[in-house]
């Protein structure tokens, strides 16, 4: 009887060791995507980065975008448990950085993973503006950011490197109409005075040669969630009441009583208001989003001329 017990025990030990050894082998040889469908898990802080990652990764990726509601002020977003779980399971995480989405850094720190690749968009942007984290509005920055995302995809899945590189080439080509539209606006309207409620659109007004009259200190205060000085508010109001600007470009996601008053004043004075957003509308791609805002701006500028 005892001999049988020892035999059974020995068999159990052998089986257990075998299972453990196989599990260790599987862990060491499992694809780095580690997903049930074999796709690379990408988590983007903002939906436009998620959209770009989807375009670059195609059928090889599964993308979650945390911020995807254009009615939510990104500066006031508070992360939740679901966000933390998504980042814990991610192979690639994309954040904007530059103190724009600090909640993302906290989530990343809360789930250390040496195999996870973090793409910090502001850190790889080639032409960031001073004290302006909205790097995704700069098309030249998007060239560099898409390159960093592609590099991350290749590192995770080197076997599909050519697939990712081809997708990036297509993505870069798709940006050409945006730069062409900006060039058209520059040719027709360079030097036209405009107002901005926030710094976000400086990445577009600069290359297009538009003359932003709103005090930069006003724009930065609104961008940072602070109230502009009384003097800056007075200046911005005078520019509108005196019809010194042709168009007011209005960030519809950082709305305050002060910016709402500017918007209402512009409408009352017959000055076109062009809304822009910090996150991408759900029905858009990055390219269609940028183009629709440029089309709206061109139409508004045409009213002035």
matplotlib code that plots the C-alpha trace (Angstrom):
import matplotlib.pyplot as plt

x = [0.0, 2.8, 4.6, 1.6, 1.3, 4.9, 4.4, 1.4, 3.3, 6.2, 3.9, 2.2, 5.6, 6.8, 3.6, 3.8, 7.4, 6.5, 3.7, 5.9, 8.7, 6.3, 4.8, 8.2, 9.0, 5.8, 6.5, 9.9, 8.7, 5.3, 5.0, 5.5, 2.0, 0.7, -2.8, -5.3, -5.7, -2.0, -2.5, -0.2, -2.0, -1.8, -3.1, -3.2, -3.9, -5.7, -7.9, -5.9, -2.8, -4.9, -6.2, -2.7, -1.5, -4.4, -3.5, 0.1, -0.6, -3.5, -4.8, -1.8, -2.9, -5.7, -6.0, -7.7, -7.9, -8.6, -9.6, -12.1, -14.9, -14.6, -17.0, -14.5, -11.7, -8.5, -6.9, -9.5, -9.6, -9.4, -8.3, -10.1, -9.5, -10.3, -7.6, -5.1, -6.0, -5.6, -2.1, -1.1, -1.9, -0.5, 2.6, 2.8, 1.6, 1.3, 1.1, 1.5, 3.8, 5.0, 2.7, -0.4, -1.5, 0.3, -2.4, -0.9, 2.5, 0.9, -0.9, 2.3, 4.3, 1.6, 2.2, 5.9, 6.7, 10.2, 8.8, 6.3, 7.3, 6.2, 6.0, 6.2, 5.0, 6.3, 9.7, 10.1, 8.4, 10.8, 9.3, 7.6, 6.6, 7.7, 5.2, 2.8, 2.2, -0.3, 2.4, -0.1, -1.3, 2.1, 2.2, 6.0, 5.7, 3.3, 5.8, 8.2, 5.6, 4.3, 7.9, 8.3, 5.1, 6.2, 9.6, 7.7, 5.5, 8.6, 10.4, 7.4, 6.8, 9.9, 8.5, 6.0, 8.4, 7.7, 4.0, 4.3, 6.8, 4.4, 1.6, 3.7, 4.6, 0.8, 0.2, 2.8, 1.3, -2.1, -0.8, 0.0, -3.5, -3.3, 0.0, -1.3, -4.4, -2.2, -0.1, -3.2, -4.4, -0.9, -0.9, -4.3, -4.5, -1.0, -0.9, -4.6, -5.2, -6.9, -7.7, -7.1, -8.7, -5.9, -2.4, -3.4, -3.8, -0.5, 0.9, -1.3, -1.5, 2.3, 3.0, 0.0, 1.4, -1.7, -1.2, -2.4, -3.3, -4.5, -1.9, 0.1, -0.3, -4.0, -3.8, -1.4, -3.5, -6.6, -4.5, -3.3, -6.7, -6.1, -7.8, -6.1, -5.2, -7.7, -5.5, -5.3, -9.0, -9.6, -7.2, -8.9, -12.3, -11.1, -9.7, -13.2, -15.2, -12.9, -13.2, -9.4, -9.5, -11.0, -11.7, -11.8, -10.4, -12.1, -11.0, -14.4, -12.9, -11.5, -14.5, -14.6, -16.9, -14.2, -13.8, -17.6, -17.9, -15.3, -17.2, -20.5, -18.8, -17.4, -20.7, -22.4, -19.8, -20.1, -16.7, -16.7, -15.9, -14.0, -14.2, -11.3, -11.0, -8.2, -9.5, -10.7, -14.4, -15.5, -16.4, -13.1, -9.6, -6.6, -6.4, -10.1, -10.2, -7.3, -8.7, -12.3, -10.9, -8.8, -11.8, -13.8, -11.0, -10.6, -14.3, -14.3, -11.3, -13.0, -15.9, -13.4, -11.9]
y = [0.0, 2.4, 1.5, 2.5, 5.8, 6.6, 5.8, 8.1, 10.8, 10.4, 10.7, 13.8, 15.4, 14.5, 15.9, 19.1, 19.7, 19.0, 21.5, 24.1, 23.6, 23.9, 27.0, 28.5, 27.6, 29.1, 32.3, 32.6, 31.9, 33.6, 36.5, 39.9, 40.9, 38.4, 38.9, 36.1, 37.3, 38.0, 41.7, 44.4, 46.1, 49.9, 52.4, 56.1, 58.9, 60.9, 59.6, 61.3, 59.3, 56.2, 56.9, 57.4, 54.2, 52.3, 53.6, 52.6, 49.3, 48.2, 44.7, 44.0, 46.2, 46.6, 50.2, 51.8, 55.6, 57.0, 60.5, 60.4, 62.8, 66.3, 67.6, 66.9, 69.3, 67.2, 69.3, 68.3, 64.6, 62.1, 58.6, 55.5, 51.8, 50.8, 53.1, 51.5, 48.0, 48.9, 50.4, 47.4, 45.1, 47.4, 46.6, 50.2, 53.3, 56.7, 59.9, 63.5, 64.5, 68.1, 68.2, 67.9, 64.5, 64.1, 61.6, 59.2, 59.3, 58.3, 55.3, 54.2, 54.5, 52.5, 49.5, 49.1, 46.9, 46.9, 45.3, 48.1, 50.8, 54.4, 56.9, 60.5, 62.6, 65.9, 64.4, 63.3, 66.3, 68.1, 71.6, 72.2, 75.7, 77.3, 76.5, 74.9, 71.2, 70.8, 69.3, 67.2, 70.3, 70.7, 68.5, 68.4, 67.1, 64.4, 63.2, 62.5, 61.1, 58.7, 57.6, 56.9, 54.9, 52.9, 52.2, 50.9, 48.6, 47.2, 46.6, 44.6, 42.8, 42.8, 40.1, 42.6, 45.6, 46.1, 46.1, 48.9, 50.9, 50.7, 51.9, 54.8, 55.8, 55.8, 57.9, 60.5, 60.8, 61.4, 64.5, 66.2, 67.7, 69.2, 71.0, 72.0, 73.5, 75.4, 76.6, 77.9, 79.8, 81.3, 82.5, 84.1, 85.4, 85.8, 88.8, 88.7, 89.6, 86.8, 86.1, 83.0, 82.0, 79.5, 78.5, 75.3, 76.7, 78.6, 75.5, 76.3, 80.1, 80.4, 78.3, 80.0, 83.5, 84.7, 87.6, 86.6, 89.8, 88.2, 88.6, 85.4, 85.7, 85.6, 82.4, 80.7, 81.5, 79.9, 76.9, 76.4, 76.7, 80.1, 83.5, 86.0, 89.3, 92.1, 94.0, 91.1, 90.5, 94.2, 94.0, 91.0, 92.6, 95.8, 93.9, 92.4, 95.5, 97.5, 94.8, 94.6, 90.8, 89.0, 85.7, 84.4, 80.9, 79.4, 76.3, 74.7, 72.3, 74.9, 77.0, 79.7, 82.6, 84.9, 82.9, 82.6, 86.3, 86.7, 84.3, 86.1, 89.5, 88.3, 87.0, 90.3, 92.2, 90.0, 88.4, 84.7, 82.2, 79.1, 76.3, 73.9, 71.0, 69.3, 65.8, 64.4, 64.0, 60.3, 60.3, 61.7, 60.5, 62.7, 63.9, 64.6, 66.4, 68.7, 69.3, 70.2, 72.8, 74.3, 74.3, 76.2, 78.7, 79.3, 79.9, 82.3, 84.2, 84.5, 86.4, 89.1, 89.6]
z = [0.0, 1.0, -2.2, -4.3, -2.5, -3.2, -6.9, -7.1, -5.4, -7.7, -10.7, -9.3, -8.8, -12.4, -13.9, -11.8, -12.8, -16.4, -16.3, -14.6, -17.1, -20.0, -18.5, -18.2, -21.8, -23.0, -21.0, -22.6, -26.1, -26.1, -28.6, -27.0, -28.0, -25.4, -26.6, -27.2, -30.9, -31.4, -31.8, -30.2, -27.4, -27.8, -25.3, -26.3, -23.9, -26.6, -29.4, -32.2, -31.2, -31.0, -34.5, -35.8, -34.1, -35.7, -39.1, -38.6, -37.0, -39.1, -38.5, -36.3, -33.4, -30.9, -29.8, -26.8, -26.6, -23.1, -24.0, -26.8, -25.9, -27.5, -24.8, -22.0, -21.1, -21.3, -18.6, -16.1, -16.9, -14.0, -14.7, -13.4, -12.7, -16.3, -17.6, -15.2, -16.3, -19.9, -19.3, -17.3, -20.2, -22.9, -25.1, -26.2, -24.5, -26.2, -24.2, -25.2, -22.3, -21.7, -18.6, -20.7, -19.5, -16.2, -15.1, -17.7, -16.0, -12.7, -14.4, -16.0, -12.8, -10.9, -13.2, -13.9, -16.9, -18.5, -21.7, -22.3, -24.7, -23.9, -26.7, -25.4, -28.3, -27.0, -26.4, -30.0, -31.6, -33.9, -33.7, -30.3, -29.5, -26.2, -23.4, -25.8, -25.3, -28.2, -30.5, -32.5, -34.3, -35.9, -39.0, -38.9, -35.3, -36.5, -39.0, -36.1, -33.8, -36.4, -36.9, -33.1, -33.1, -36.1, -34.4, -31.3, -33.5, -35.3, -32.0, -30.6, -33.9, -36.1, -38.4, -39.7, -40.0, -43.8, -43.1, -40.6, -42.7, -45.7, -43.5, -42.3, -45.9, -46.7, -43.6, -44.5, -48.0, -46.5, -44.7, -48.0, -48.5, -45.1, -45.8, -49.2, -47.6, -45.2, -48.1, -49.9, -46.8, -46.4, -50.0, -49.8, -46.2, -44.8, -42.5, -41.7, -38.0, -36.0, -32.4, -30.4, -27.1, -26.4, -27.6, -29.3, -32.8, -32.9, -34.5, -37.5, -37.5, -37.5, -40.7, -42.4, -41.6, -39.8, -37.4, -33.9, -32.0, -28.8, -26.0, -25.6, -21.9, -22.3, -24.4, -22.0, -19.0, -20.6, -21.7, -18.2, -16.7, -15.1, -15.5, -17.8, -16.3, -16.4, -18.8, -21.2, -21.1, -21.8, -24.7, -26.2, -25.9, -27.5, -30.4, -31.0, -30.3, -32.6, -35.2, -35.4, -35.9, -38.9, -37.2, -33.6, -33.3, -30.3, -28.4, -27.6, -25.0, -22.7, -22.1, -19.4, -18.8, -20.2, -23.5, -23.8, -23.5, -26.3, -28.4, -27.9, -28.5, -31.8, -33.0, -32.0, -34.0, -37.0, -36.6, -37.6, -34.9, -35.8, -33.2, -32.7, -30.3, -28.4, -29.0, -32.2, -33.0, -33.0, -36.7, -37.8, -38.5, -37.7, -41.3, -41.7, -38.3, -39.3, -42.7, -41.5, -39.2, -42.0, -44.3, -41.7, -41.1, -44.9, -45.2, -42.3, -43.7, -47.0, -45.3, -44.3, -47.8]

ax = plt.figure().add_subplot(projection="3d")
ax.plot(x, y, z, "-o")
ax.set_aspect("equal")
plt.show()
